[in-house]
Amino acid sequence: MREVPQRRVHTVILGGGQGKRLYPLTRDRAKPAVPLGGKHRLIDVPLSNAINSGFRDIAVLTQFNSASLNNHISLTYRFDSFARGGVEVIAAQQTEEGGEWFEGTADAVRKHMRRLGTRDYDHVLILAGDHLYRMDYREMFDAHIQASADITVGVLPVPKEDCAGFGVLLTAADGQIRAFREKPRTDEELAPLAPSKELRDRWGLQPGQYLASMGVYVFRMETLRDALASPANMDFGRDILPAMIETEKVQAFPFRGYWRDIGTISSFFEANLALTDDDPPFHFYHPDAPIYTRPRFLPASSLVDVRFDHCRLADGVRIYGAEVVRSVIGLRARIEKGCRIVDSIVMGADDIEEEDGRIAALAKGLPPVGIGADCVIERAIIDKNARIGAGCVLRGDASRPDEDGEGWFFRDGILIVPKNGVLRPGTVI
């Protein structure tokens, strides 16, 4: 692995705010700590990409419910005494200057920069913490250096109907960004950003596609300090990039692989289930660039009289006499006989509940951890440590509005049982 000199590049991963778009998965944990794909967490994606790219001096910025995130990172990303770099979780905090809650992406980095003190860096790589993709940032960094750019922005094609969720931009023929607008919603706002045929050919765009920011930036340190000098600049897309293209050299760098924003319940749900496809769009393993996660010493999964079809199964799972179709089954999940689980995510448990623990739970009037016998679960997310009693019928419904119930939530037509949630036997939702 070609490491980027540590003095030169500092990597900042933005962990986001309260994670309202992923609530209730973020009710008890920071957004980057949300489980993904059965055994990973969201934060593993940008961290692995950075480490595989040789960028090993990394800070993760977060401010809500960061205990589980701290625990995951400390147990996973431990560099030895002879390796340069490390991963540090930086939580928003109160100081003598007053409240230090992050008020936007740029504000988070500004407040982090104060903590860097005299540490010397030439460039800062800034990443989002809720995207699913594999990228070698060295290629983008090399292009940034070769172009003598002040800022380089990773870009990808998006159709017109998706532009309202992105920062959309227009470049010159040499790749320098000439116009940028955050989340344009009308034809009038999009018109100045429409690429010509020449630019479509340059960037490999189809008719009706636009160039959008993927939330990956390389800044020269001096440029970043200048951009953050004004307290009014709270967000990179809304405040900094539109202003900087007028005075600085801001380049676009094309990304052509699979990329997915997983910052909402619906996108998170769909991205997870896509992993069960015959040829999934994303693979966590690559011989040269795996997505890392916490090593665990769990037993092999135990499957007795089970029918599986298009499923993703993690370690330490126990399933007895159930049917599981197009679903992701997470670490230490337990599913009893007679269950049918379709188009769902079962995140599993933090610990394996042994028989004495199950007996103790029943004595207290609680279902054991896991999915009880004869349950039907469709289009649902069952978060960690949930206790689903026998005979429950839990069905999501794409036409059903968002709703909060007793021990359950509907978001984007998906039924969610939150972490540590309890549903009594026979519950029908």
C-alpha positions as CSV (number, residue, x, y, z in Angstrom):
1,M,0.0,0.0,0.0
2,R,1.4,3.4,-1.0
3,E,0.9,5.6,2.1
4,V,0.4,9.3,1.7
5,P,2.9,11.1,4.0
6,Q,1.1,11.7,7.3
7,R,2.3,15.2,7.7
8,R,0.7,16.2,4.4
9,V,-2.9,15.0,4.7
10,H,-5.4,14.9,7.5
11,T,-8.7,13.0,6.9
12,V,-11.9,14.2,8.5
13,I,-15.0,12.1,8.4
14,L,-18.3,13.9,9.1
15,G,-20.4,11.8,11.3
16,G,-23.5,14.0,10.9
17,G,-25.9,15.4,13.5
18,Q,-28.7,13.7,15.2
19,G,-29.4,11.5,12.2
20,K,-33.0,12.4,12.1
21,R,-33.5,10.9,8.6
22,L,-32.3,7.5,10.0
23,Y,-34.4,7.7,13.2
24,P,-35.2,5.5,15.1
25,L,-32.0,3.6,14.1
26,T,-30.2,6.6,15.5
27,R,-32.3,6.9,18.7
28,D,-29.6,5.1,20.8
29,R,-26.5,5.5,18.7
30,A,-24.6,7.9,16.5
31,K,-25.4,7.7,12.8
32,P,-22.0,6.3,11.8
33,A,-22.5,3.4,14.3
34,V,-25.7,2.1,12.6
35,P,-25.2,-1.6,11.6
36,L,-24.8,-2.3,7.9
37,G,-24.9,-5.5,5.8
38,G,-25.2,-7.9,8.7
39,K,-21.8,-7.3,10.4
40,H,-20.4,-3.9,9.5
41,R,-21.3,-0.3,10.5
42,L,-21.7,2.8,8.4
43,I,-18.4,4.2,9.6
44,D,-16.5,1.2,8.3
45,V,-17.0,2.3,4.7
46,P,-15.2,5.7,4.7
47,L,-12.6,4.5,7.3
48,S,-11.7,1.5,5.2
49,N,-11.6,3.5,2.0
50,A,-9.2,6.0,3.7
51,I,-7.0,3.4,5.2
52,N,-6.8,1.4,1.9
53,S,-5.9,4.6,0.1
54,G,-3.0,5.2,2.5
55,F,-4.6,8.1,4.4
56,R,-4.2,7.0,8.0
57,D,-4.3,10.2,10.0
58,I,-8.1,10.3,10.6
59,A,-10.6,12.1,12.8
60,V,-14.3,11.2,12.9
61,L,-16.5,14.1,14.0
62,T,-19.8,13.4,15.8
63,Q,-21.9,14.9,18.5
64,F,-24.8,12.6,19.5
65,N,-24.8,9.2,21.2
66,S,-21.2,8.5,20.4
67,A,-20.5,5.8,23.0
68,S,-21.1,2.8,20.8
69,L,-19.2,4.5,17.9
70,N,-16.2,5.1,20.2
71,N,-16.3,1.5,21.3
72,H,-16.5,0.1,17.8
73,I,-13.6,2.3,16.5
74,S,-11.4,1.6,19.5
75,L,-11.9,-2.2,19.1
76,T,-11.5,-2.2,15.3
77,Y,-9.0,0.4,14.2
78,R,-6.0,-0.1,16.4
79,F,-2.7,0.7,14.7
80,D,0.4,-0.8,16.2
81,S,3.2,1.2,17.9
82,F,5.3,1.2,14.7
83,A,2.5,2.4,12.3
84,R,1.9,6.0,11.6
85,G,-1.5,7.5,12.1
86,G,-4.6,6.5,13.9
87,V,-8.4,7.0,14.1
88,E,-9.8,9.5,16.7
89,V,-13.4,10.2,17.4
90,I,-14.0,13.9,18.1
91,A,-17.4,14.7,19.8
92,A,-18.8,18.2,19.9
93,Q,-18.3,19.7,23.4
94,Q,-18.9,22.7,25.5
95,T,-16.0,25.1,25.9
96,E,-15.3,28.5,27.5
97,E,-16.5,30.0,24.2
98,G,-19.9,28.6,24.8
99,G,-22.0,25.9,23.0
100,E,-20.0,23.8,20.6
101,W,-22.7,21.9,18.8
102,F,-21.9,21.5,15.1
103,E,-24.3,23.6,13.0
104,G,-23.3,22.3,9.6
105,T,-20.6,20.4,7.8
106,A,-18.3,23.3,7.5
107,D,-18.9,24.4,11.1
108,A,-18.0,20.9,12.3
109,V,-14.6,21.1,10.5
110,R,-14.0,24.7,11.7
111,K,-14.5,23.6,15.3
112,H,-12.3,20.6,14.8
113,M,-9.5,22.7,13.2
114,R,-9.2,24.6,16.5
115,R,-8.3,21.3,18.2
116,L,-5.5,20.5,15.7
117,G,-3.3,23.2,17.3
118,T,0.1,23.3,15.8
119,R,-0.1,20.0,13.9
120,D,1.2,20.6,10.4
121,Y,-0.8,19.5,7.4
122,D,-0.7,20.6,3.7
123,H,-4.1,19.1,2.7
124,V,-7.3,18.0,4.3
125,L,-9.5,15.2,2.9
126,I,-13.1,15.5,3.9
127,L,-15.6,12.6,3.7
128,A,-19.2,12.0,4.5
129,G,-20.0,9.1,6.9
130,D,-23.3,7.8,5.4
131,H,-22.4,6.7,1.8
132,L,-21.8,3.2,0.5
133,Y,-19.0,3.0,-2.1
134,R,-15.4,1.9,-2.6
135,M,-12.9,4.5,-3.7
136,D,-9.2,4.9,-3.9
137,Y,-8.7,8.5,-2.7
138,R,-5.1,8.5,-3.9
139,E,-6.3,8.9,-7.5
140,M,-8.3,12.0,-6.5
141,F,-5.5,13.4,-4.4
142,D,-3.0,12.9,-7.3
143,A,-5.3,14.7,-9.7
144,H,-5.7,17.5,-7.1
145,I,-1.9,18.0,-7.0
146,Q,-1.4,17.7,-10.7
147,A,-4.0,20.4,-11.4
148,S,-2.5,22.7,-8.7
149,A,-6.1,22.9,-7.4
150,D,-7.2,24.7,-4.2
151,I,-10.2,22.4,-3.8
152,T,-11.1,19.2,-5.6
153,V,-14.6,17.8,-5.4
154,G,-15.5,14.2,-6.1
155,V,-18.4,14.2,-8.6
156,L,-20.8,11.6,-10.1
157,P,-23.7,11.6,-12.6
158,V,-27.3,11.9,-11.3
159,P,-30.6,12.1,-13.2
160,K,-32.6,15.3,-13.2
161,E,-35.2,13.9,-10.8
162,D,-32.5,13.3,-8.1
163,C,-30.8,16.7,-8.3
164,A,-32.9,18.1,-5.4
165,G,-30.9,15.9,-3.0
166,F,-27.4,17.0,-4.2
167,G,-25.1,19.9,-4.8
168,V,-25.2,20.2,-8.6
169,L,-22.4,21.7,-10.6
170,L,-21.2,22.7,-14.0
171,T,-17.6,22.6,-15.2
172,A,-15.5,24.1,-17.9
173,A,-13.8,21.8,-20.5
174,D,-10.7,21.5,-18.3
175,G,-12.8,20.2,-15.3
176,Q,-12.7,23.4,-13.3
177,I,-16.1,24.1,-11.6
178,R,-17.8,27.2,-12.9
179,A,-21.2,27.0,-11.2
180,F,-22.5,25.2,-8.1
181,R,-25.9,25.2,-6.5
182,E,-27.0,23.2,-3.5
183,K,-30.1,21.1,-3.9
184,P,-31.7,22.8,-6.9
185,R,-35.5,22.1,-7.0
186,T,-36.8,23.9,-10.1
187,D,-36.1,24.0,-13.8
188,E,-35.0,27.6,-13.4
189,E,-32.4,26.6,-10.9
190,L,-31.2,23.7,-12.9
191,A,-31.0,25.5,-16.3
192,P,-27.6,27.1,-15.7
193,L,-26.1,23.8,-14.6
194,A,-27.2,21.7,-17.7
195,P,-24.1,20.3,-19.4
196,S,-23.5,20.7,-23.1
197,K,-23.0,17.7,-25.4
198,E,-19.3,18.3,-25.2
199,L,-19.3,18.2,-21.4
200,R,-21.6,15.1,-21.4
201,D,-19.1,13.4,-23.6
202,R,-16.2,14.4,-21.4
203,W,-17.8,13.2,-18.2
204,G,-19.7,10.2,-19.7
205,L,-23.1,11.6,-19.0
206,Q,-26.3,10.5,-20.6
207,P,-28.9,13.0,-21.8
208,G,-30.8,14.3,-18.8
209,Q,-28.0,13.7,-16.4
210,Y,-26.1,16.3,-14.3
211,L,-22.9,16.4,-12.4
212,A,-23.3,16.3,-8.6
213,S,-21.0,16.4,-5.6
214,M,-20.5,13.1,-3.8
215,G,-19.5,14.8,-0.6
216,V,-15.8,14.0,-1.0
217,Y,-13.4,17.0,-0.9
218,V,-9.7,17.7,-0.9
219,F,-8.7,21.1,0.3
220,R,-5.4,22.8,0.5
221,M,-5.0,23.7,4.2
222,E,-4.6,27.4,3.5
223,T,-7.7,27.4,1.4
224,L,-9.7,25.6,4.0
225,R,-8.6,28.0,6.7
226,D,-9.6,30.9,4.6
227,A,-13.0,29.3,3.8
228,L,-13.7,28.7,7.5
229,A,-12.6,32.1,8.7
230,S,-16.1,33.5,8.4
231,P,-18.4,32.1,11.1
232,A,-21.3,32.6,8.6
233,N,-20.0,29.7,6.5
234,M,-21.8,26.8,8.1
235,D,-22.0,24.3,5.2
236,F,-19.7,23.2,2.4
237,G,-22.4,22.8,-0.3
238,R,-24.5,25.8,0.6
239,D,-21.9,28.4,1.6
240,I,-18.3,27.5,0.8
241,L,-18.2,25.9,-2.6
242,P,-20.5,28.5,-4.4
243,A,-18.3,31.3,-3.0
244,M,-14.9,29.6,-3.6
245,I,-15.5,28.9,-7.3
246,E,-15.4,32.7,-7.8
247,T,-11.9,33.2,-6.3
248,E,-10.1,29.8,-6.1
249,K,-9.3,26.9,-8.5
250,V,-12.0,24.3,-7.7
251,Q,-11.7,21.1,-9.8
252,A,-14.1,18.2,-10.3
253,F,-12.8,14.6,-10.1
254,P,-15.1,11.9,-11.6
255,F,-16.1,8.8,-9.7
256,R,-17.5,6.1,-11.9
257,G,-18.2,3.2,-9.5
258,Y,-21.2,2.2,-7.4
259,W,-22.2,5.0,-4.9
260,R,-25.3,5.2,-2.7
261,D,-26.4,7.7,-0.1
262,I,-27.7,5.6,2.8
263,G,-28.7,8.5,5.1
264,T,-32.5,7.8,5.0
265,I,-34.5,4.8,6.1
266,S,-35.7,4.0,2.6
267,S,-32.2,4.3,1.0
268,F,-30.6,2.3,3.9
269,F,-33.3,-0.4,3.6
270,E,-32.9,-0.7,-0.2
271,A,-29.1,-0.7,-0.1
272,N,-29.1,-3.5,2.4
273,L,-31.5,-5.7,0.5
274,A,-29.6,-5.0,-2.7
275,L,-26.7,-6.9,-1.1
276,T,-28.8,-10.1,-1.4
277,D,-29.1,-9.9,-5.2
278,D,-27.5,-12.5,-7.5
279,D,-24.9,-10.0,-8.5
280,P,-25.0,-7.3,-5.7
281,P,-23.9,-3.8,-6.8
282,F,-21.5,-3.6,-3.8
283,H,-19.1,-6.2,-2.3
284,F,-17.6,-5.7,1.2
285,Y,-14.7,-7.9,0.2
286,H,-12.1,-6.9,-2.4
287,P,-8.6,-8.5,-2.3
288,D,-6.9,-5.2,-2.5
289,A,-9.4,-3.0,-0.6
290,P,-11.7,-4.9,1.9
291,I,-14.2,-3.1,4.0
292,Y,-12.9,-3.7,7.6
293,T,-14.9,-4.2,10.7
294,R,-14.5,-5.4,14.3
295,P,-13.0,-8.9,14.5
296,R,-15.2,-11.1,16.6
297,F,-14.7,-14.6,18.0
298,L,-18.2,-16.0,17.3
299,P,-19.3,-19.5,16.7
300,A,-20.3,-20.6,13.2
301,S,-24.0,-20.0,12.4
302,S,-26.4,-22.9,13.3
303,L,-29.2,-23.6,10.8
304,V,-31.7,-26.4,11.4
305,D,-34.5,-27.2,8.9
306,V,-34.2,-23.7,7.3
307,R,-35.2,-22.5,3.8
308,F,-33.1,-19.6,2.6
309,D,-33.4,-17.7,-0.7
310,H,-31.2,-14.7,-1.5
311,C,-30.1,-13.9,2.0
312,R,-27.0,-12.4,3.7
313,L,-26.1,-14.2,6.9
314,A,-23.6,-13.0,9.6
315,D,-21.8,-14.9,12.3
316,G,-23.2,-16.5,15.5
317,V,-26.7,-16.9,14.0
318,R,-29.2,-19.6,15.2
319,I,-32.2,-20.3,13.1
320,Y,-34.6,-23.2,13.6
321,G,-37.3,-24.3,11.2
322,A,-37.8,-20.9,9.5
323,E,-38.1,-19.5,6.0
324,V,-36.0,-16.5,5.2
325,V,-36.3,-14.7,1.8
326,R,-34.3,-11.7,0.5
327,S,-33.2,-10.6,3.9
328,V,-30.1,-9.6,5.9
329,I,-29.6,-11.5,9.1
330,G,-27.1,-9.8,11.5
331,L,-24.7,-11.0,14.2
332,R,-26.0,-13.4,16.9
333,A,-29.6,-13.2,15.5
334,R,-31.9,-16.0,16.8
335,I,-35.1,-17.0,14.9
336,E,-37.4,-19.7,16.1
337,K,-39.3,-22.4,14.2
338,G,-42.3,-21.6,12.1
339,C,-41.2,-18.0,11.2
340,R,-41.3,-16.5,7.8
341,I,-39.1,-13.5,7.1
342,V,-39.2,-11.7,3.8
343,D,-37.6,-8.4,2.5
344,S,-36.3,-7.6,6.0
345,I,-33.3,-6.7,8.0
346,V,-32.8,-8.5,11.3
347,M,-29.8,-6.8,13.0
348,G,-29.2,-9.4,15.6
349,A,-27.9,-8.9,19.2
350,D,-25.0,-7.5,21.1
351,D,-24.6,-10.7,23.1
352,I,-25.8,-14.3,22.7
353,E,-28.5,-14.9,25.2
354,E,-28.0,-18.4,26.6
355,E,-30.7,-20.6,27.9
356,D,-30.6,-19.4,31.5
357,G,-31.0,-15.8,30.3
358,R,-34.0,-16.8,28.1
359,I,-35.6,-18.5,31.1
360,A,-35.0,-15.5,33.3
361,A,-36.6,-13.2,30.6
362,L,-39.7,-15.4,30.5
363,A,-39.9,-15.3,34.2
364,K,-40.1,-11.5,34.1
365,G,-42.8,-11.7,31.5
366,L,-40.5,-10.7,28.6
367,P,-39.9,-12.6,25.3
368,P,-36.3,-13.8,24.9
369,V,-34.0,-11.8,22.6
370,G,-34.7,-12.6,19.0
371,I,-37.7,-13.6,16.9
372,G,-40.2,-15.9,18.6
373,A,-41.9,-18.9,17.0
374,D,-44.4,-18.6,14.2
375,C,-43.8,-14.9,13.5
376,V,-44.4,-13.3,10.1
377,I,-42.1,-10.4,9.3
378,E,-42.2,-8.6,5.9
379,R,-40.7,-5.3,4.8
380,A,-39.3,-4.6,8.3
381,I,-36.1,-3.6,10.2
382,I,-35.7,-5.4,13.5
383,D,-32.9,-3.5,15.4
384,K,-30.5,-5.1,17.8
385,N,-31.6,-6.8,21.0
386,A,-35.2,-6.7,20.0
387,R,-37.5,-9.2,21.8
388,I,-40.3,-10.3,19.4
389,G,-42.8,-12.6,21.1
390,A,-44.2,-15.7,19.4
391,G,-47.0,-15.4,16.8
392,C,-46.3,-11.7,15.9
393,V,-47.3,-10.5,12.5
394,L,-45.2,-7.5,11.4
395,R,-45.7,-6.1,7.9
396,G,-44.5,-2.9,6.4
397,D,-46.7,-1.2,3.8
398,A,-45.3,1.2,1.3
399,S,-48.6,3.2,1.3
400,R,-48.7,3.6,5.1
401,P,-47.7,7.1,6.4
402,D,-45.0,7.6,9.1
403,E,-46.3,6.7,12.5
404,D,-45.0,6.0,16.0
405,G,-46.5,3.2,18.0
406,E,-45.8,1.4,21.3
407,G,-42.5,-0.3,20.6
408,W,-42.5,0.2,16.8
409,F,-42.3,2.9,14.1
410,F,-43.3,3.3,10.5
411,R,-40.9,5.2,8.3
412,D,-41.1,5.3,4.5
413,G,-43.5,2.4,4.6
414,I,-41.0,0.3,6.5
415,L,-41.9,-1.2,9.9
416,I,-39.1,-0.7,12.4
417,V,-38.7,-2.3,15.9
418,P,-36.0,-0.2,17.6
419,K,-33.0,-1.3,19.5
420,N,-34.0,-3.1,22.7
421,G,-37.6,-3.0,21.5
422,V,-40.2,-5.4,23.0
423,L,-43.3,-6.7,21.2
424,R,-45.6,-9.0,23.2
425,P,-46.6,-12.4,21.8
426,G,-49.4,-12.2,19.2
427,T,-48.8,-8.5,18.3
428,V,-50.1,-7.6,14.9
429,I,-48.9,-4.5,13.1
